[in-house]
Amino acid sequence: MDEKINWIEPWWHLNENAKIKASIQKELESEVGPKHPLWQLKPVAIAKTDANDDVIVQLNDGRFACVHLVWHGKIDAYPDKFPSSIIFDTVQSLQTYITEKADGYS
């Protein structure tokens, strides 16, 4: 990724805490199953917000997504819908989303 993302509070990069990053990645992998839109895109958790259960993931095609984890440790009864997610095609669109969400919490 050539463009840097500005993580505005309450968002923060998961490299700041390896234990939390591992926990979130494990939950992500338990919730995203074969029927979920992100399944084939192999999401990797890179950031989270302290405002709710949203995490930012990087997808294997270079895009990003915001995923709202439900924290029940398994694939949902509606595996094609939950966890809910929004895909961003560019760093700029992700940055706009992060900034707008951060502004809502300040």
C-alpha positions, 0 to 999 in steps of 0.5 A: 500500500503506497498511500498512508491511512490517517487513523483518527481517534477512535480508530487505531492501527492494530500493529500497536497491540499484537494480542488484540490483533490476534484476537480480532483476526481469530474472531474474524476468521470464525465469523466469515464463512464460505457464504460471506462476500469477504470469504474469497478475499481473505480479510486481514484485520489491520485497524479497529475503532474503540467506539464499537465493534468495527474493524478495518480489514485489508483484502487480498485484492488490495481493497479494504472493508469495514466489518462489524464483528458480532463476537459470537465466535461462529458463522452467523445464521445468516452467513451471507449478511453477517458480519455486516461489511462495507467494501472500499475500493480505494484508500481515499474512500476508506479515509473519507469513511474513517474521517466521517465516523471519527467526526461523529464521535468527537 
